[in-house]
């Protein structure tokens, strides 16, 4: 008659382990999906200066104030 609650401790441990496994699986899926930065996207931004229509052979001389 006193053995009615003997399985309660094992049930709690199993429940905690199942929840832990579910959390780990969801974390792995979220990481693979890119939620936590699992994928790195490299963006190549190629910026060039606009070319002038009349090429100058020499740079303009600085003006000095008198």
Buried (B, 14 or more C-beta within 10 A) or exposed (E): EEEEEEEEEEEEEEEEEEEEEEEEEEEEEEEEEEEEEEEEEEEEEEEEEEEEEEEEEEEEEEEEEE
